[in-house]
């Protein structure tokens, strides 16, 4: 705040500037506004300040949405890969427990996992759609010795090993079936 010139202070009608004046009157000199101002300053924010704050919040929201989208894609791929591993393990267990053949088939379009064997649904077929929620992923590559899946014999041994590549956005997971044991793992 600018200082009030001495001449203005001496001629001010509300201020007693005599040396014998009480101290509170002399202190009042410091609080006297200079000409053209009011005693109460304006409060609030200008439009420019509000726009700057909104722009900063917009940048933060954009960064957060990108990270949230990437996190959701990663979670979808991980969940779908775990679901495929569970389907393969389930088929292997069914084959062993019922001493019958059980097949797991992977279809790329639409991305589907089919389990055919005993203890399946009414048609003897369980279907897992991977292009619908909560997964919404694609099966990019399936390699099982020239076949579209794996078949477990009555002892739970696979006829071949192979892998399935699950993708969503820029994330992918590979589900591998071991040829000797039929054990499924995620890489």
C-alpha positions in Angstrom: 0.0 0.0 0.0 1.3 3.4 -0.9 2.1 5.8 1.9 -0.1 8.9 2.2 1.9 12.1 1.7 2.7 14.1 4.9 0.7 17.1 3.6 -2.4 15.0 3.2 -2.0 13.6 6.7 -1.6 17.0 8.2 -4.7 18.4 6.6 -7.0 15.4 7.1 -10.1 16.4 9.0 -10.4 13.1 11.0 -6.9 13.0 12.3 -5.4 14.9 15.2 -1.8 15.3 14.4 -0.7 17.4 17.4 2.2 15.9 19.3 0.0 15.7 22.5 -2.6 13.7 20.6 -3.2 10.1 21.9 -1.3 7.3 20.3 -4.3 5.6 18.8 -4.9 8.7 16.7 -1.3 8.6 15.4 -1.8 4.9 14.6 -4.9 5.8 12.6 -2.6 7.7 10.2 -1.3 4.4 8.9 -4.8 3.1 8.1 -5.9 6.2 6.1 -6.4 5.3 2.5 -5.0 7.4 -0.2 -7.3 9.3 -2.4 -9.7 7.3 -4.7 -9.8 4.2 -2.6 -12.3 2.7 -0.2 -11.7 1.5 3.3 -12.8 -2.1 2.4 -10.8 -3.8 -0.4 -12.6 -5.9 -2.9 -12.8 -9.6 -2.2 -13.2 -12.5 -4.6 -11.5 -13.8 -7.7 -11.2 -12.3 -11.1 -12.4 -14.2 -14.2 -8.8 -14.7 -15.3 -7.9 -16.4 -12.0 -11.0 -18.7 -12.3 -10.1 -19.7 -15.9 -6.5 -20.5 -14.9 -7.7 -22.7 -12.1 -10.2 -24.5 -14.4 -7.4 -25.0 -17.0 -5.2 -26.6 -14.4 -8.0 -28.8 -13.2 -8.7 -29.8 -16.8 -5.1 -30.9 -17.3 -5.1 -32.9 -14.1 -8.4 -34.6 -15.1 -7.0 -35.5 -18.5 -3.9 -37.1 -17.0 -6.0 -39.0 -14.5 -8.3 -40.3 -17.2 -5.4 -41.6 -19.3 -4.0 -43.4 -16.4 -7.4 -44.8 -15.4 -8.0 -46.1 -18.9 -4.6 -47.8 -19.0 -5.3 -49.3 -15.6 -8.7 -50.6 -16.7 -7.2 -52.2 -19.8 -4.5 -54.0 -17.8 -7.1 -55.2 -15.3 -9.3 -56.5 -18.1 -6.4 -58.4 -19.7 -5.3 -59.9 -16.4 -8.9 -61.0 -15.5 -9.4 -62.6 -18.9 -6.1 -64.4 -18.7 -7.0 -65.7 -15.2 -10.4 -66.8 -16.5 -8.8 -68.8 -19.4 -6.4 -70.5 -16.9 -9.4 -71.4 -14.7 -11.3 -72.8 -17.7 -8.3 -74.9 -18.8 -7.7 -76.2 -15.2 -11.5 -76.9 -14.9 -11.4 -78.9 -18.1 -8.4 -80.9 -17.0 -10.1 -81.6 -13.6 -13.3 -82.7 -15.3 -11.4 -85.1 -17.6 -9.6 -86.6 -14.6 -12.6 -86.9 -12.3 -15.0 -88.4 -14.8 -12.4 -90.4 -16.8 -13.6 -88.9 -20.1 -12.2 -86.6 -22.8 -12.7 -82.9 -22.3 -11.9 -80.2 -24.9 -11.1 -76.5 -24.6 -11.5 -74.6 -27.9 -10.5 -71.0 -28.5 -12.3 -69.0 -31.2 -10.8 -65.7 -32.3 -13.9 -64.0 -33.8 -15.8 -63.4 -31.6 -13.3 -64.1 -28.8 -14.8 -67.1 -27.1 -13.6 -70.1 -25.0 -15.6 -73.2 -25.3 -15.3 -76.2 -22.9 -16.9 -79.4 -24.1 -17.1 -82.4 -22.0 -18.9 -84.0 -19.0 -20.5 -81.8 -16.4 -21.0 -79.0 -18.9 -24.3 -77.2 -19.5 -27.4 -78.7 -21.1 -25.8 -79.0 -24.5 -22.6 -80.4 -23.1 -20.8 -77.1 -23.8 -19.8 -74.2 -21.6 -19.1 -70.9 -23.4 -17.1 -67.9 -22.1 -17.5 -64.8 -24.2 -14.4 -62.5 -23.8 -15.7 -59.6 -26.0 -18.4 -58.7 -23.5 -18.1 -57.3 -20.0 -16.2 -57.6 -17.7 -13.4 -58.7 -20.0 -13.8 -57.0 -23.4 -10.5 -58.4 -24.8 -9.4 -60.1 -28.0 -7.7 -63.4 -28.6 -4.9 -62.5 -30.9 -3.1 -65.7 -31.4 -3.8 -69.3 -30.5 -1.2 -72.0 -31.2 -1.9 -75.6 -30.3 0.0 -77.7 -32.8 -2.2 -76.6 -35.7 -5.5 -77.0 -33.7 -7.8 -74.4 -32.3 -7.5 -75.7 -28.7 -6.4 -78.5 -26.4 -8.0 -81.8 -25.6 -7.5 -83.6 -22.2 -7.6 -87.4 -22.1 -9.3 -89.4 -19.3 -6.1 -89.0 -17.1 -6.1 -85.2 -17.5 -3.1 -85.2 -19.9 -3.2 -82.8 -22.9 -2.9 -83.9 -26.5 -0.6 -80.9 -27.2 0.8 -77.9 -25.5 0.4 -74.3 -26.8 -0.5 -70.8 -26.0 -3.2 -68.1 -26.3 -2.4 -64.4 -26.6 -5.0 -62.1 -24.9 -4.9 -58.4 -25.7 -6.7 -55.2 -24.9 -5.3 -51.9 -26.0 -1.6 -51.9 -25.5 -1.6 -54.7 -22.9 -1.3 -58.4 -23.5 -0.9 -61.6 -21.6 0.1 -65.1 -22.8 -1.6 -68.1 -21.4 0.6 -71.2 -21.9 -0.5 -74.8 -21.6 2.4 -77.2 -20.9 2.5 -80.2 -23.2 3.5 -82.7 -20.5 1.3 -81.8 -17.5 -1.5 -79.6 -19.0 -0.8 -77.0 -16.4 -1.8 -73.5 -17.6 0.2 -70.4 -16.6 0.1 -66.7 -17.4 3.1 -64.9 -18.8 
